[in-house]
Amino acid sequence: MENVVFRDGVAYGLIDFDMTARYWVPMLDPETAAQFPSYAGLDPVHRLRILAGDEASVKAFHRHGGWVTWDRLQAWLIAQRATFLDALS
């Protein structure tokens, strides 16, 4: 819940939307999701739409590069995998 801003006990804003979406939707491939029985039956597309449906969130996503930025980050993370794994061992 570190990435959620609350006001009077109500979620008011999100910080680091991509990480929030990954964990709150959750955005997992089917094999990984199957490891968590509590995720059975969840519709990640619908849940993401609810999370991102706020107009301000949509504008912020596009202002920061939208899907082009998202895809570039994913490609970079994949390319850097070995480097990160080496750093952890």
C-alpha positions in Angstrom: 0.0 0.0 0.0 3.1 2.2 -0.1 2.1 3.4 -3.6 -1.4 4.5 -2.7 -2.2 7.9 -1.3 -5.2 8.0 1.1 -7.3 10.9 2.2 -9.8 10.2 5.1 -9.3 6.5 4.6 -10.2 6.5 0.9 -7.7 5.8 -1.9 -7.1 9.2 -3.6 -4.0 8.7 -5.8 -1.4 6.3 -7.1 2.3 6.6 -7.2 4.3 4.4 -9.7 1.2 3.3 -11.6 3.0 0.5 -13.4 4.1 -1.2 -10.2 0.7 -0.6 -8.6 -1.0 -2.2 -11.5 1.3 -5.2 -11.5 0.5 -5.9 -7.8 -3.1 -4.7 -7.4 -4.6 -6.0 -10.6 -2.5 -8.3 -10.5 -0.9 -8.4 -13.9 0.6 -11.9 -14.1 1.0 -14.5 -16.8 -1.4 -17.4 -16.4 1.3 -19.8 -15.1 2.4 -17.4 -12.4 -1.2 -16.5 -11.5 -2.0 -20.2 -11.1 0.4 -20.4 -8.2 -1.9 -18.1 -6.2 -5.3 -19.7 -5.5 -6.8 -16.4 -4.4 -6.3 -15.0 -7.9 -8.5 -17.7 -9.5 -11.2 -16.2 -11.6 -9.9 -12.6 -11.5 -10.2 -10.7 -14.8 -7.0 -8.7 -15.0 -8.1 -6.7 -18.1 -11.3 -5.6 -16.3 -9.4 -4.8 -13.1 -6.8 -2.8 -15.0 -9.6 -0.8 -16.7 -11.0 0.0 -13.2 -7.6 1.0 -11.8 -6.7 3.2 -14.9 -10.2 4.5 -15.6 -9.6 7.8 -13.8 -9.1 10.5 -16.4 -6.2 12.0 -14.6 -4.4 8.6 -14.5 -5.0 8.1 -18.2 -3.6 11.6 -19.0 -0.6 11.0 -16.7 0.1 7.7 -18.5 0.1 9.3 -21.9 2.1 12.4 -20.7 4.9 10.0 -19.6 5.1 8.2 -22.9 2.2 5.8 -22.8 2.7 2.3 -24.2 5.9 3.3 -26.0 7.6 4.0 -22.7 6.0 0.8 -21.1 7.3 -1.4 -24.0 10.7 0.2 -24.0 11.1 -0.4 -20.2 10.0 -4.0 -20.6 12.5 -4.6 -23.4 15.3 -2.9 -21.3 14.5 -5.1 -18.3 14.7 -8.2 -20.4 18.0 -7.1 -21.9 19.4 -6.3 -18.5 18.3 -9.5 -16.8 21.7 -11.1 -16.7 23.3 -7.9 -15.3 20.7 -7.7 -12.5 21.1 -11.4 -11.7 24.9 -11.1 -11.5 24.5 -8.1 -9.1 22.4 -10.3 -6.8 24.7 -13.3 -6.7 
